[in-house]
Amino acid sequence: MSEHSESAPRTPIAVGPNTAPPPLLDKAITEAGATVADLDGAHGLIWVGGPGEFPDELPESVRWVQLPAAGVEDWFNAGIFTEHPNVQFTSAAGAFAASVAEHALMLLLAGVRYLPEHLRAGSWRQHDFFPHVDTLRGKTVTIVGAGGIGRALIPLLLPLGAHVIAVNRSGRPVTGPGIPDTVETVAAQHLGRVWPRTDHVVVAAPATPATRHLVGAAELAHLKQSSWVINVARGSLIDTDALVTALAAGAIGGAGLDVTDPEPLPDGHPLWVLPNAIVTPHDSNPPQLRLAAFADHVGENVARFREGRDLLAPVDPDRGY
Amino acid sequence: MSEHSESAPRTPIAVGPNTAPPPLLDKAITEAGATVADLDGAHGLIWVGGPGEFPDELPESVRWVQLPAAGVEDWFNAGIFTEHPNVQFTSAAGAFAASVAEHALMLLLAGVRYLPEHLRAGSWRQHDFFPHVDTLRGKTVTIVGAGGIGRALIPLLLPLGAHVIAVNRSGRPVTGPGIPDTVETVAAQHLGRVWPRTDHVVVAAPATPATRHLVGAAELAHLKQSSWVINVARGSLIDTDALVTALAAGAIGGAGLDVTDPEPLPDGHPLWVLPNAIVTPHDSNPPQLRLAAFADHVGENVARFREGRDLLAPVDPDRGY
């Protein structure tokens, strides 16, 4: 009962390394107007394995390969892009950012609105809570790192009436879906000027030698007693000892951490017991949400491939990302 | 050192019943280009008291009065609108909705991402948490009540990738700032058709005889094991006993309640101890945020008044709202 006529066959798309794709992927490919097919004769290949299992040779019919990771260094290092010079590779860059940005928003809102203490209350005590419930409206949220997660977070914060400062390496205005021209962007080298204006910080930058302990005692000292520090990037970007000191002293409002240093956070660590710390065990993007997000990304790229449009997240084979 | 020339004097705005306005209001009036003045000779009056203290007579110079409440039945019943037929009254309708909508979003995100259990964990246990962390992306959130709070919530949910169903009395498409034409609106009389499609519910409707126990055992039975029920309206809209039963049985994901029935919720009530219930003591719009929101509203209306533009929240003196 195909809705497609004989003259417009469905684009054949293979899935590998296993021939039976996960149902979500099958659904995404089919709903995008293509059909799941064997690799022989397929026009596209959705790869859900690692680089080690990738075929040395692809049929000439394959013109596009979708890889399952946002970062494709391993495929680059394995030489796969140069082995297949006539194939367009796409990564999953951007696909997994939305769930992490949603988690960051949740941690920030839960902190600002004093949820941890509410959950411990067990009693109404309305007037005790009144002074502690705050809002993001009119507050300045500094997002350190304007990659996929940072760019996905900006459109979530703006409708709440927050002022956003995006910090990136170049200082060039950050752009992306749902990001207006008016968003303030500051170069990382000028980050020091941003702290005194910051109400809350979300750390979403990659872990590099330059970003290690990017938030330390000096930076925390600039923040306010109401400031929340959110980390959804890597634990090493924050100086844990300095953070624990600031939290224990009530020098800042609190911290919402999906990543920690050390990680996993050992039992008995102060961050588990400080009342103004929220720790989630690096689960902002759990496996079932990753697969769903990847399926959405695949569906969008299959539709674009069929229609000859630009694909999302094309890999530059020379640069490896 | 006025920036204004002699030929453009600042519009005189009085504040009553006390002559010295709160600093936030003073700032809002001044930043909007007006000046705080005595009632004699003032063009506008910002009223922060009740109707009982309202002056029987106003100077002829006063052409606009801003009242401090979203609902102005008390002023209507006191006959104040008919006593001052030449004055344009505005209410604070809409000014206080943003904070409640932000709170509703916080409760929903905290529930969907399993924050209460995270806060009790005290240990990393990542793989125990993975299956429970969910997303609003692709989920259908039904907002029952498309007044100020409901309309303020819609633009917060859409960027998260949620599908929103707004339920109002008329079924006419809901409109407002940040609300695209594409938002699905359903008339309350057809609410029964909405439950099977609903992932999460936010109750934001007024308390009337018709909305009492709007969410009861029958409605809860339509929801999913992952569904969260959020109430930021009035406790009576949910059948508390039916909700407790559903929560205790794990028949729904959980409930986030800023309002309860009875209210205040007595110590020892099951909602205080159920692990999938979040209770905040009707503090989604605490006094200090109300004042800040009112100041924003006043600043906007002062600017509009100076420039001869339509004011926000004009009161229809015949209808009393």
Interface residues (C-beta under 8 A of the other chain):
Chain A: A98 S99 E102 H103 L105 M106 L109 A110 R113 L115 P116 H118 L119 A121 G122 S123 W124 R125 Q126 F129 F130 P131 V133 D134 T135 L136 R137 G138 P155 L156 P159 L160 G161 G178 P264 L265 D267 W272 V273 I278 V279 T280 P281 H282 D283 S284 P286 P287 Q288 L289 A292 A293 D296
Chain B: A98 S99 E102 H103 L105 M106 L109 A110 R113 L115 P116 H118 L119 A121 G122 S123 W124 R125 Q126 F129 F130 P131 V133 D134 T135 L136 R137 G138 P155 L156 P159 L160 G161 G178 P264 L265 D267 W272 V273 I278 V279 T280 P281 H282 D283 S284 P286 P287 Q288 L289 A292 A293 D296
